[in-house]
Amino acid sequence: MALRPTFDHERSLWKQGLRLVAGVDEVGRGPLAGPVVAAAVILPPRCRFAWLADVRDSKLLLAPKREELAEKIRARALAVGVGVVPPHRIDALGIAPAGRLAMAEALAALTLIPEYALIDAFTLPEVHIPHHGITDGDALSLSIAAASIVAKVHRDHIMAMYDALYPEYGFAHNKGYSTAEHLEALARHGPCLIHRRSFAPVRGCVVGGGV
């Protein structure tokens, strides 16, 4: 049974007088195409919105529920920031550094400076905001889970836009992940501009004798 995220981590910080606590998460580490996207969300201290009962790690929610919750999070959060690292930067940096960069950009995009950040899995030495990483944070912290939803919805919208540009790959459905449909399209058409050249299935793709 999946864990239900709570405000336990946030509450310990609120009790210390830290009002602006950001949850941070990123999505899009595994796909063969498209950006890695992170979000930072500062929820009001001790908020009791009824819809928070539905907030989970974005991977556990169906797309319509993610869309609904992302809209509510954006409407009621004190601040929301998003960071996007494109495929060519992922190729240059590697996926883990690119994910950390997206998180740092999401924190920098907040209209309020957080007093503390709770980050899924990572720590960010380059970020000068007190923070700590929480293993499985999107399953434990409501702020991190809210960030995972915002990030996932934002990335899905980007991939739907790319689907209009490159309809042969099915990005609106596979979101750049290595589905059979996507791999077949790669074999047939070769990589497009948003494919991650450093990822093995793309790097090894040969079309007409060329890579």
N, C-alpha and C positions, 0 to 999 in steps of 0.2 A: 504494500500500500504506500502510495506516494506521501511524503511529508507535506504538511501544510505550513507554509511560511508564516511567521509571526513577527511582532515588533520587539521580541526579546532583546536583540542586539541594540536596536535603536533606543529602547526604553532605558537601558543602562547608561547610554550617552545623554539622553534627555535629562535624566536624574542628576547628571553632572553639570547641567545648565547649558549644554550644547544643543541649540535649537535647530540649526541648519545641518542636518545629517543627510548626505547624499548616498543613494544606492547606485551602484555602477555595474553594468554587465555588457558583454559584447556577443554578437552573433555572426555566423558566417565564416567560421574557421575551416569547415570541411569542404565547402563547394569548390568545384573546378572553375567557376566563373563568378564574376561580380565582386563587389567590395566586401570588406569586413566592416561592420557597423556596431557602434557602441552607443549606449544612452546613459545619462546620469539623471536621476530623479530625486528631488527633495520634496518629501511629503510633509504636510503640516504635523507638528508634534502632537501625539496622542489623538490623532484623527480617528473617527469611528464611522467612516463611510460604509454603508451597507455592502456596496459592491466589492469592498476589499476581501470579503469572504470568497470571492471567485478568483482572486489573483493567485496565480501559480507560475512556476517556471513556464515560459512561453511554449516550450516543446510539448507540454501536457495539454495545451488548449487548442481547440479547433479555430480555424482562421476567423470565422464570424465573431466568436467570443473575444479573440485577441483584438480585433478591430474595435469592438464595443468598449473593451477595457482601456485600450490605448487612448481613445477619445476622452474617457472619463479621467484617466490619469493626467492627461494634458490639461484638462479643464480645472482640476482641483489641486494639482501639485503647486507648491510654491515656486518651483522652477524645474524646467526640463532642458537638458542639453543633449545634442547628438553629435557624434564624430564619425566620419566616413573616410576610410582609407581605400583607395582604388586598387585594382588588380596590379597595375605596374609597380606600385609601391610595395604591395605584398611580395611580388617577385624580387624586388630589390632588397627588402628587409628580412624576409622570412615571415611566416604566419604568426608566430608568437610575438615578436616585436611589433608587427603591424597591429595585432590585437591590443597591445598595451598602448600604442600610439592612438588608436581610435578611442580608448578609454580616457586618455589624457586630453584629447580634443573634446570629448563630451563634457568633461569637467570644466574645461576652459570656456565652453559654450554656454554654461549656466549664467543666468542673469543675476544670480546671487552667489556670493563666494561661500562655499560650504565650510563649516567649522570642523567637519569630520566626514570621511567617506568610508563606506563599507563596499568592498569590491569582491566580485565573484572570483575566487581562486587566486587572483594575482595580487602582488604589491607593485607599486609604481614608484621606484626610487627617484625618477625625474620629476615627480609631482610634489610640490612643496605644500601639501595639505595633509594634516594628520590623517592616517587611514590604516586599515589592515585588510588583508585578504581573508575570505571565509571559504573554505572548501565546501562545495555544494551550496554556495550562498544563495543561488536562485531558488533553492528548495527550503531555505531556512529563514531568510530575511524578506519581509514584504517590500522593502524599498528596492532591494536587488531584483526581486521577482518583477516588480513594476518596471524597472529599467529594462529587463529582458523582454518584456512585452512591447515596450516602445521601440526598442532596437529592432526586434523581429518584424514588426509592422512596417517600420521605416524601410528596412531592407527589402521586404516583399514588394513594396511600392516601387522601389528602384528597379527590381528585377522585372516587374510588369512593364515598366517603361522600356527596358532593354528588349523585352519580348516583341514590342512593336517595331524595334529596329532590326532585330535578328530573329524573325519568327520561326526559322527552321530548327532552332535549338529547343523550343518549348520552355523558355525561361519562366513564363507565367505559371507553369505547373511544377517544374522541377527546381526552380529557384537557384539553378546552377549546380545542384548536387548531381552525383554520378549515377543517375538512374539509367536503366537500359536504353530508354528513349534518347537520353542525352548522349550517351556513349555511342550509340548508333549514328546520331547526327554528327558527332565529332569525326567519326570514321569516314562519313560521307563527304562532309564539307570542310573539314579541318577547323582549327580554332578561329574564333573571331576576335575582335579587339578587346573584349572584356574577359577572355579566358586567361587563367593564371598559367603562364608559360612554365613556371617552376614546378608545377604539380605534375607528377609522373604520367597520369593518363593523358594530359595535354602535351607534355614534352615528348612523349613517345608516339604521338599521333602522326601518321604518315598518310598524305593524300597525293595521289598522282606522282609518287616518288619523292615528294618534298615534305618537309615538316612544317 
